[in-house]
Amino acid sequence: MTERDAGRVLKTTALSLQLVEHILELEGASLVELAEASDLAKSTVHSHLNTLAEYGYVVNEDNRYHLGAKFCHLGDYVRTRKEYRRIAEETIEHLSQESALEADFAVEENGRIVSLYGDLDFTNFPQFLVDGSPFHVHTTASGKAIVAEYPRERVREIVDRWGLPAATERSISTEEELFTELQRVRKRGYAESDGEAIEGLWVVGKAVKSPRGEVYGSLNLSGPSYAIDNETKAAQVELLTKAAGTFEREVAEMYGAPSPGGSGAR
C-alpha cells in the first residue's frame, strides 16, 4: 500500500478487518489469541469484537470467536451480482464435465485474484482466503491471463502495491520476469502456472472479455503437475479456448452486441 493510499484508510476499520482475517486464519480464536495475533491490548480487541458481533459478523461460542453466518449472505451477493454469472457458471460446469481437471472462474479485484465460481479443492482451506500466495497475480495463471490484458502502468501499480512475494521456488520474482511472461501470455493467448502458486499444481488460464473489450476475468483449469504432459496440455488449452469463445459470444448475445473474440462451440 502506498503512502497516498494509507492516508485514506481508517485505522479503526482496518483493525476490525484484520481481526476478521485472524479469526479466519486461526479457524476460530480466543480473545487472548487474537490479542497476540494483532499485537493489541485485550480491551481494544474486545471492543472491536463486540462491534463486529453486534452487526452479525462475529459470533462467540464457548469463549472462542468465529465468523458469523452473515458472511454467507455477503458471499452470495458477490457471486450473484455479476451480470455474466449464469454464463460463467454454465461454462465452468461444461469445463468440469469435459475435462478431467478442476475448473474455476477468477477475477482481479484491488490487485489480487479471487475465484468466484468453481469448486477447487485447495480453496477449502481457510488460509486460502487470507492474504496468501494464491491471490497474487504473478503466481497464478488466472492473474497472469488477466493482467496481460492490462496497460503496463496498471500492472506496475499492482506490483508497487503488493510486491512480488515468492509462494514457491518457481514463483516470478522480478518485474523483468513478469513483463516477459506477460508478453508470452499475449502471444500464445493463455497463461500457465506450474508450481508457482502451490507446489505440484499446474493451472492454465484464459482471459474473457465483455463486448466492449473490458476484462471480466479468467477461465481456468487446474490439476497435478505430474499428470500434465504435452498432449494433455494441448487438449486442455483447446478446450479452454473454445469455452472462452463460447463465453464471450453468449455475453455478446445477452447485450445484443458483436463478440470481442472468436467463436466457440459447446
Kinemage of the C-alpha trace (Angstrom):
@kinemage 1
@onewidth
@group {chain A} dominant
@subgroup {mainchain}
@vectorlist {calphas} color= white
{ca met a 1} P 0.000 0.000 0.000
{ca thr a 2} L 1.359 3.398 -0.959
{ca glu a 3} L 1.593 6.334 1.447
{ca arg a 4} L -1.100 8.091 -0.578
{ca asp a 5} L -3.455 5.132 -0.155
{ca ala a 6} L -2.584 4.766 3.538
{ca gly a 7} L -3.714 8.339 4.186
{ca arg a 8} L -7.270 7.391 3.217
{ca val a 9} L -7.502 4.288 5.434
{ca leu a 10} L -9.400 4.431 8.722
{ca lys a 11} L -7.266 2.691 11.334
{ca thr a 12} L -10.249 1.526 13.394
{ca thr a 13} L -11.894 -0.129 10.401
{ca ala a 14} L -8.593 -1.662 9.326
{ca leu a 15} L -8.082 -3.210 12.777
{ca ser a 16} L -11.558 -4.747 12.732
{ca leu a 17} L -10.936 -6.260 9.306
{ca gln a 18} L -7.561 -7.585 10.438
{ca leu a 19} L -9.275 -9.338 13.334
{ca val a 20} L -11.714 -10.909 10.873
{ca glu a 21} L -8.753 -12.246 8.891
{ca his a 22} L -7.052 -13.540 12.046
{ca ile a 23} L -10.232 -15.398 13.043
{ca leu a 24} L -10.406 -16.925 9.575
{ca glu a 25} L -6.737 -17.899 9.540
{ca leu a 26} L -6.896 -19.429 13.025
{ca glu a 27} L -10.242 -21.127 12.292
{ca gly a 28} L -11.680 -19.526 15.413
{ca ala a 29} L -9.743 -17.917 18.252
{ca ser a 30} L -9.944 -16.781 21.849
{ca leu a 31} L -9.627 -13.169 22.957
{ca val a 32} L -6.067 -13.837 24.140
{ca glu a 33} L -5.079 -15.452 20.835
{ca leu a 34} L -6.487 -12.544 18.850
{ca ala a 35} L -4.723 -10.021 21.058
{ca glu a 36} L -1.441 -11.837 20.478
{ca ala a 37} L -2.022 -12.172 16.727
{ca ser a 38} L -2.911 -8.498 16.317
{ca asp a 39} L -0.434 -7.150 18.900
{ca leu a 40} L -3.259 -5.166 20.504
{ca ala a 41} L -4.491 -4.822 24.072
{ca lys a 42} L -7.223 -7.291 25.035
{ca ser a 43} L -9.567 -4.407 25.863
{ca thr a 44} L -9.112 -2.981 22.361
{ca val a 45} L -9.660 -6.349 20.708
{ca his a 46} L -12.740 -6.939 22.857
{ca ser a 47} L -14.263 -3.631 21.744
{ca his a 48} L -13.724 -4.484 18.082
{ca leu a 49} L -15.190 -7.962 18.560
{ca asn a 50} L -18.235 -6.584 20.326
{ca thr a 51} L -18.853 -4.225 17.428
{ca leu a 52} L -18.430 -7.000 14.846
{ca ala a 53} L -20.749 -9.244 16.861
{ca glu a 54} L -23.372 -6.508 17.130
{ca tyr a 55} L -23.605 -6.397 13.332
{ca gly a 56} L -23.526 -10.161 12.859
{ca tyr a 57} L -20.002 -10.557 11.506
{ca val a 58} L -18.638 -12.451 14.522
{ca val a 59} L -20.132 -14.929 16.992
{ca asn a 60} L -18.830 -16.016 20.396
{ca glu a 61} L -19.095 -19.743 21.019
{ca asp a 62} L -17.676 -21.031 24.315
{ca asn a 63} L -15.332 -18.025 24.559
{ca arg a 64} L -13.973 -18.567 21.070
{ca tyr a 65} L -14.765 -16.161 18.271
{ca his a 66} L -15.847 -17.356 14.845
{ca leu a 67} L -17.046 -15.585 11.723
{ca gly a 68} L -20.810 -15.136 11.558
{ca ala a 69} L -23.228 -16.575 9.007
{ca lys a 70} L -23.708 -13.073 7.629
{ca phe a 71} L -20.602 -13.655 5.521
{ca cys a 72} L -22.554 -16.350 3.650
{ca his a 73} L -25.041 -13.727 2.506
{ca leu a 74} L -22.243 -11.365 1.541
{ca gly a 75} L -20.556 -14.111 -0.474
{ca asp a 76} L -23.811 -14.945 -2.233
{ca tyr a 77} L -24.258 -11.291 -3.150
{ca val a 78} L -20.736 -11.029 -4.539
{ca arg a 79} L -21.214 -14.126 -6.689
{ca thr a 80} L -24.705 -13.329 -7.941
{ca arg a 81} L -24.380 -9.614 -8.691
{ca lys a 82} L -22.269 -10.150 -11.811
{ca glu a 83} L -24.365 -9.853 -14.964
{ca tyr a 84} L -22.473 -12.732 -16.553
{ca arg a 85} L -22.918 -15.072 -13.554
{ca arg a 86} L -25.192 -17.586 -15.289
{ca ile a 87} L -22.917 -17.811 -18.316
{ca ala a 88} L -19.815 -18.189 -16.143
{ca glu a 89} L -21.389 -20.927 -14.035
{ca glu a 90} L -22.611 -22.829 -17.096
{ca thr a 91} L -19.190 -22.524 -18.718
{ca ile a 92} L -17.464 -23.850 -15.596
{ca glu a 93} L -19.929 -26.731 -15.399
{ca his a 94} L -19.212 -27.563 -19.045
{ca leu a 95} L -15.455 -27.440 -18.486
{ca ser a 96} L -15.777 -29.670 -15.431
{ca gln a 97} L -17.686 -32.253 -17.465
{ca glu a 98} L -15.377 -32.165 -20.478
{ca ser a 99} L -12.064 -32.046 -18.627
{ca ala a 100} L -10.524 -34.348 -16.056
{ca leu a 101} L -9.218 -31.216 -14.317
{ca glu a 102} L -10.845 -28.761 -11.918
{ca ala a 103} L -12.412 -25.646 -13.411
{ca asp a 104} L -12.999 -22.194 -11.978
{ca phe a 105} L -13.611 -18.575 -12.930
{ca ala a 106} L -11.461 -15.912 -11.238
{ca val a 107} L -11.455 -12.115 -11.195
{ca glu a 108} L -8.985 -9.412 -10.232
{ca glu a 109} L -10.011 -7.001 -7.503
{ca asn a 110} L -7.717 -4.406 -5.951
{ca gly a 111} L -4.706 -6.109 -7.481
{ca arg a 112} L -5.495 -9.558 -6.088
{ca ile a 113} L -7.090 -12.667 -7.569
{ca val a 114} L -10.330 -14.165 -6.250
{ca ser a 115} L -12.030 -17.327 -7.518
{ca leu a 116} L -15.779 -16.639 -7.826
{ca tyr a 117} L -17.162 -19.782 -9.428
{ca gly a 118} L -15.933 -23.353 -9.297
{ca asp a 119} L -15.083 -25.995 -6.727
{ca leu a 120} L -11.347 -26.033 -6.113
{ca asp a 121} L -10.016 -28.427 -3.501
{ca phe a 122} L -7.240 -26.095 -2.354
{ca thr a 123} L -9.702 -23.268 -1.644
{ca asn a 124} L -11.375 -25.320 1.072
{ca phe a 125} L -8.596 -24.363 3.463
{ca pro a 126} L -9.314 -21.112 5.381
{ca gln a 127} L -5.740 -19.914 4.775
{ca phe a 128} L -6.595 -19.568 1.079
{ca leu a 129} L -8.935 -16.700 1.891
{ca val a 130} L -6.461 -14.565 3.828
{ca asp a 131} L -3.543 -12.545 2.489
{ca gly a 132} L -1.757 -15.558 0.981
{ca ser a 133} L 0.071 -16.541 -2.164
{ca pro a 134} L -2.921 -17.846 -4.190
{ca phe a 135} L -4.166 -14.271 -4.561
{ca his a 136} L -1.064 -12.776 -6.170
{ca val a 137} L -1.356 -12.057 -9.883
{ca his a 138} L 2.234 -13.042 -10.652
{ca thr a 139} L 1.948 -16.576 -9.236
{ca thr a 140} L -1.415 -17.595 -10.722
{ca ala a 141} L -2.388 -18.460 -14.279
{ca ser a 142} L -5.615 -16.513 -13.823
{ca gly a 143} L -3.705 -13.475 -12.604
{ca lys a 144} L -1.247 -13.532 -15.471
{ca ala a 145} L -4.004 -14.113 -18.029
{ca ile a 146} L -5.959 -11.127 -16.709
{ca val a 147} L -3.162 -8.582 -16.238
{ca ala a 148} L -1.634 -9.485 -19.613
{ca glu a 149} L -4.639 -7.564 -20.974
{ca tyr a 150} L -3.910 -4.514 -18.813
{ca pro a 151} L -1.812 -1.461 -19.684
{ca arg a 152} L 1.756 -1.668 -18.407
{ca glu a 153} L 1.081 1.205 -15.990
{ca arg a 154} L -1.750 -0.710 -14.296
{ca val a 155} L 0.451 -3.783 -13.871
{ca arg a 156} L 3.147 -1.622 -12.283
{ca glu a 157} L 0.570 -0.187 -9.858
{ca ile a 158} L -0.328 -3.706 -8.747
{ca val a 159} L 3.310 -4.679 -8.296
{ca asp a 160} L 4.044 -1.463 -6.397
{ca arg a 161} L 1.176 -2.170 -4.015
{ca trp a 162} L 1.618 -5.900 -3.408
{ca gly a 163} L 5.178 -6.624 -4.470
{ca leu a 164} L 6.289 -9.944 -5.940
{ca pro a 165} L 6.454 -12.275 -2.925
{ca ala a 166} L 7.505 -15.841 -3.692
{ca ala a 167} L 4.919 -18.515 -2.934
{ca thr a 168} L 7.286 -21.265 -4.115
{ca glu a 169} L 10.779 -21.501 -5.568
{ca arg a 170} L 9.227 -21.326 -9.054
{ca ser a 171} L 7.442 -18.001 -8.498
{ca ile a 172} L 8.308 -14.979 -10.635
{ca ser a 173} L 10.468 -12.675 -8.537
{ca thr a 174} L 11.314 -9.619 -10.666
{ca glu a 175} L 9.399 -7.105 -12.778
{ca glu a 176} L 11.508 -8.021 -15.788
{ca glu a 177} L 10.478 -11.672 -15.470
{ca leu a 178} L 6.844 -10.686 -15.038
{ca phe a 179} L 6.663 -8.455 -18.112
{ca thr a 180} L 8.488 -11.069 -20.191
{ca glu a 181} L 5.948 -13.657 -19.037
{ca leu a 182} L 3.014 -11.366 -19.809
{ca gln a 183} L 4.360 -10.817 -23.318
{ca arg a 184} L 4.491 -14.603 -23.730
{ca val a 185} L 0.895 -14.873 -22.488
{ca arg a 186} L -0.321 -12.309 -25.017
{ca lys a 187} L 1.500 -14.073 -27.833
{ca arg a 188} L 0.083 -17.555 -27.184
{ca gly a 189} L -3.305 -16.432 -25.850
{ca tyr a 190} L -3.285 -18.190 -22.475
{ca ala a 191} L -1.306 -18.292 -19.227
{ca glu a 192} L 0.222 -21.126 -17.249
{ca ser a 193} L 1.308 -21.578 -13.657
{ca asp a 194} L 3.294 -24.716 -12.923
{ca gly a 195} L 4.003 -24.951 -9.211
{ca glu a 196} L 4.317 -21.147 -8.948
{ca ala a 197} L 1.449 -20.618 -6.505
{ca ile a 198} L 1.114 -24.079 -4.978
{ca glu a 199} L 3.744 -26.809 -5.173
{ca gly a 200} L 2.758 -29.508 -7.642
{ca leu a 201} L -0.248 -27.647 -9.074
{ca trp a 202} L -0.479 -26.884 -12.808
{ca val a 203} L -3.029 -24.329 -13.990
{ca val a 204} L -3.906 -22.897 -17.385
{ca gly a 205} L -5.982 -19.728 -17.612
{ca lys a 206} L -7.510 -17.672 -20.392
{ca ala a 207} L -8.960 -14.172 -20.034
{ca val a 208} L -12.509 -13.440 -21.178
{ca lys a 209} L -13.822 -10.014 -22.117
{ca ser a 210} L -17.018 -8.029 -22.441
{ca pro a 211} L -18.277 -6.853 -25.856
{ca arg a 212} L -16.565 -3.532 -25.065
{ca gly a 213} L -13.239 -5.271 -24.566
{ca glu a 214} L -13.185 -4.986 -20.761
{ca val a 215} L -11.618 -7.936 -18.975
{ca tyr a 216} L -14.230 -9.831 -16.962
{ca gly a 217} L -11.872 -12.419 -15.536
{ca ser a 218} L -10.232 -15.717 -16.381
{ca leu a 219} L -11.463 -19.248 -17.062
{ca asn a 220} L -9.051 -21.766 -15.554
{ca leu a 221} L -8.327 -25.483 -15.486
{ca ser a 222} L -6.060 -26.958 -12.810
{ca gly a 223} L -4.620 -30.310 -11.853
{ca pro a 224} L -1.494 -32.069 -10.548
{ca ser a 225} L 1.679 -31.205 -12.465
{ca tyr a 226} L 2.742 -34.859 -12.707
{ca ala a 227} L -0.376 -35.651 -14.758
{ca ile a 228} L 0.248 -32.950 -17.381
{ca asp a 229} L 2.226 -33.873 -20.498
{ca asn a 230} L 2.361 -32.007 -23.813
{ca glu a 231} L -0.585 -33.913 -25.257
{ca thr a 232} L -2.744 -33.306 -22.180
{ca lys a 233} L -1.752 -29.641 -22.095
{ca ala a 234} L -2.686 -29.133 -25.739
{ca ala a 235} L -6.077 -30.759 -25.199
{ca gln a 236} L -6.833 -28.598 -22.144
{ca val a 237} L -5.765 -25.398 -23.903
{ca glu a 238} L -8.012 -26.239 -26.871
{ca leu a 239} L -10.941 -26.972 -24.549
{ca leu a 240} L -10.374 -23.749 -22.607
{ca thr a 241} L -10.071 -21.674 -25.787
{ca lys a 242} L -13.385 -22.983 -27.114
{ca ala a 243} L -15.061 -22.360 -23.764
{ca ala a 244} L -13.748 -18.797 -23.669
{ca gly a 245} L -15.078 -18.185 -27.168
{ca thr a 246} L -18.484 -19.514 -26.141
{ca phe a 247} L -18.500 -17.368 -23.004
{ca glu a 248} L -17.749 -14.188 -24.946
{ca arg a 249} L -20.264 -14.992 -27.683
{ca glu a 250} L -23.057 -15.650 -25.191
{ca val a 251} L -22.281 -12.481 -23.241
{ca ala a 252} L -22.353 -10.527 -26.507
{ca glu a 253} L -25.724 -12.075 -27.384
{ca met a 254} L -27.009 -11.109 -23.950
{ca tyr a 255} L -26.147 -7.484 -24.715
{ca gly a 256} L -27.101 -7.697 -28.389
{ca ala a 257} L -23.554 -6.794 -29.400
{ca pro a 258} L -20.815 -8.420 -31.515
{ca ser a 259} L -18.414 -10.613 -29.518
{ca pro a 260} L -14.893 -9.234 -28.879
{ca gly a 261} L -13.180 -12.514 -29.715
{ca gly a 262} L -13.598 -15.628 -31.750
{ca ser a 263} L -16.429 -18.080 -31.598
{ca gly a 264} L -16.684 -21.306 -29.669
{ca ala a 265} L -18.994 -24.266 -29.610
{ca arg a 266} L -20.241 -26.192 -26.652
